[in-house]
Amino acid sequence: MNRPYLLTENSHKVAVQLADRWTTAVEAQARRIRQPDNLRVTVPDQWLQVIALRQVLAAAEMARKHAPVRLRQQIDSAITRFIKTLVIAHGQGTNQRDSLVLARDVLEHFDEYWCGTGRNQQAAIAGNPHLTREELAIRYRPDFGITTDSLPTLRLGDPHPAQPLVEVDLASVAPVAARQLVARLATVLGVDVLPGFGTAALRTAATP
């Protein structure tokens, strides 16, 4: 009798499937950003893209956490390559991964960051009590830059030409980078993922 397939014993493989699902969302959002139905949807689509990209990273990190130890270095390399491709610029003292997480946090916790009361803003005030909430609300307000092929980026920070807190690619290289990450995870962990197909079956073959 075959032993039942347990999600909790195959969390690293499930994570690859989740990375695939979120990458499919990234690809869809990139198409909408490149060719918006109308200008009213442009900004929300760009915000949602940052959240989808962060979820791709979260799924990859889940895969790494539950993968056999001998495979983690390969997954680390794939994750690093993904992040370096996405994050165009980041502030001093913040690494690229944390910069991507910050961009997601500002969008997800808009009820705090637009009021100058987000976690990072509170830390800034603790270090410099002369800062006002208004100054910090402006500093962390989402804005948009542009890539060399005239596609938008999400930018946090003081206006140009100041160094941004973070600038993230949205539709130029982001969808390709996400799909390459999924492909690498699938290869390393022995998972059969059909690109862009949201109901791909999870192959239960043993991890190599």
C-alpha positions in Angstrom: 0.0 0.0 0.0 1.4 3.4 -1.0 2.1 5.8 1.8 -0.2 8.9 1.6 1.4 12.1 0.3 1.8 14.6 3.2 2.1 18.3 2.6 4.0 18.8 5.8 6.6 16.3 4.7 7.0 17.9 1.3 6.9 21.6 2.2 9.9 22.4 0.0 8.1 21.0 -3.0 4.9 22.7 -2.1 6.8 25.9 -1.9 8.0 25.6 -5.5 4.4 25.2 -6.6 3.5 28.4 -4.6 6.4 30.2 -6.2 5.0 29.2 -9.6 1.5 30.5 -8.8 2.9 33.8 -7.6 5.2 34.0 -10.7 2.1 33.5 -12.9 0.6 36.5 -11.1 3.8 38.5 -11.7 3.7 37.7 -15.4 0.0 38.7 -15.6 0.6 42.0 -13.8 3.6 42.8 -16.0 1.4 42.4 -19.1 -1.2 44.8 -17.6 1.5 47.3 -16.6 3.0 47.2 -20.2 -0.5 47.5 -21.8 -3.0 49.0 -19.3 -6.7 48.8 -20.1 -6.9 52.4 -19.0 -4.8 54.8 -16.9 -7.0 54.3 -13.8 -5.7 50.8 -13.3 -2.0 51.6 -13.8 -1.0 52.6 -10.3 -2.9 49.8 -8.5 -1.4 47.2 -10.9 2.1 48.5 -10.1 1.4 48.3 -6.4 0.1 44.8 -6.7 3.1 43.7 -8.6 5.4 44.5 -5.7 3.3 42.3 -3.4 3.4 39.5 -5.9 7.2 39.7 -6.3 7.6 39.6 -2.5 5.4 36.5 -2.4 7.7 34.8 -5.0 10.6 35.5 -2.7 8.6 34.2 0.3 7.9 31.0 -1.5 11.5 30.6 -2.5 12.6 31.1 1.1 10.0 28.6 2.3 11.6 26.1 -0.2 15.0 26.8 1.2 13.9 26.4 4.8 12.4 23.0 4.3 14.9 21.6 1.6 17.6 19.1 2.4 20.6 20.9 3.8 22.8 19.8 0.9 20.6 21.7 -1.5 20.3 25.0 0.3 23.4 26.7 -1.1 22.0 26.3 -4.7 18.7 27.8 -3.6 20.5 30.7 -1.9 22.3 31.4 -5.1 19.1 31.4 -7.1 17.4 33.7 -4.5 20.3 36.1 -4.5 20.3 36.3 -8.3 16.5 37.0 -8.3 16.8 39.8 -5.7 19.7 41.5 -7.4 17.8 41.6 -10.7 14.7 43.2 -9.1 16.2 45.8 -6.8 17.6 48.6 -9.0 18.7 50.8 -6.1 18.6 50.8 -2.3 19.5 53.1 0.6 22.7 52.9 2.6 22.6 50.4 5.5 19.8 48.3 3.8 20.5 45.2 1.8 18.6 44.3 -1.3 16.3 41.7 0.3 15.3 44.0 3.1 14.7 46.8 0.5 12.2 44.6 -1.4 10.5 43.7 1.9 10.3 47.4 2.8 8.6 48.2 -0.5 6.0 45.6 0.2 5.5 46.7 3.8 4.9 50.3 2.8 2.2 49.3 0.3 0.6 46.7 2.6 0.7 48.9 5.7 -0.4 52.1 3.9 -2.6 53.0 6.9 0.6 53.6 8.9 3.2 54.8 6.4 1.0 57.5 4.8 0.5 58.8 8.3 4.2 58.8 9.2 3.7 56.1 11.9 5.1 53.0 10.1 7.7 50.9 11.9 10.6 52.3 10.0 9.3 55.8 10.5 9.0 55.3 14.2 12.6 54.1 14.3 13.7 57.2 12.4 12.0 59.5 14.9 13.6 57.6 17.8 16.9 58.3 16.2 16.1 62.0 15.3 13.3 63.5 17.3 13.4 66.6 15.1 11.9 64.7 12.2 8.2 65.3 11.7 5.6 62.7 10.7 4.9 64.7 7.6 8.5 64.6 6.5 8.6 60.8 7.0 5.2 60.3 5.2 6.8 62.1 2.2 10.0 60.1 2.5 8.2 56.8 2.4 5.5 57.8 -0.1 5.4 55.4 -3.1 6.5 57.0 -6.3 7.5 55.8 -9.8 10.7 55.8 -11.7 11.4 54.5 -15.2 13.7 51.9 -16.7 15.9 52.3 -19.7 13.1 50.7 -21.8 10.6 53.2 -20.6 8.8 50.8 -18.2 7.9 51.9 -14.6 9.7 51.1 -11.4 8.4 51.6 -7.8 10.5 54.1 -5.9 10.5 55.0 -2.2 12.4 58.0 -1.0 13.0 61.7 -1.4 12.5 63.0 -5.0 15.1 62.7 -7.7 18.1 63.2 -7.7 18.2 61.9 -4.1 19.2 58.2 -3.6 16.0 56.3 -3.1 15.3 54.1 -0.1 14.5 51.4 -2.7 13.7 51.2 -6.4 12.2 48.0 -7.7 11.7 46.8 -11.3 8.1 45.9 -12.1 7.7 44.9 -15.7 11.1 45.1 -17.6 13.0 42.1 -16.1 10.9 41.1 -13.1 8.7 38.5 -14.8 11.6 36.8 -16.5 13.6 36.8 -13.2 10.7 35.3 -11.3 10.2 32.5 -13.9 14.0 31.8 -13.9 13.9 31.5 -10.1 11.0 29.0 -10.3 12.8 27.0 -13.0 15.9 26.8 -10.8 14.0 25.7 -7.8 12.1 23.1 -9.7 15.4 21.7 -11.0 17.2 21.7 -7.7 14.2 20.1 -5.8 13.0 17.8 -8.5 9.5 19.3 -8.9 7.5 19.2 -12.1 6.0 22.7 -12.7 4.2 23.7 -15.9 5.0 27.4 -16.4 2.0 29.6 -15.9 -0.4 26.7 -15.3 -2.0 27.2 -12.0 -3.2 23.6 -11.4 0.0 21.8 -12.3 0.2 18.5 -10.4 3.0 18.1 -7.8 5.3 15.3 -8.8 6.1 13.1 -5.7 9.4 11.8 -6.9 12.1 11.8 -4.3 14.2 14.9 -4.1 17.6 14.3 -5.8 
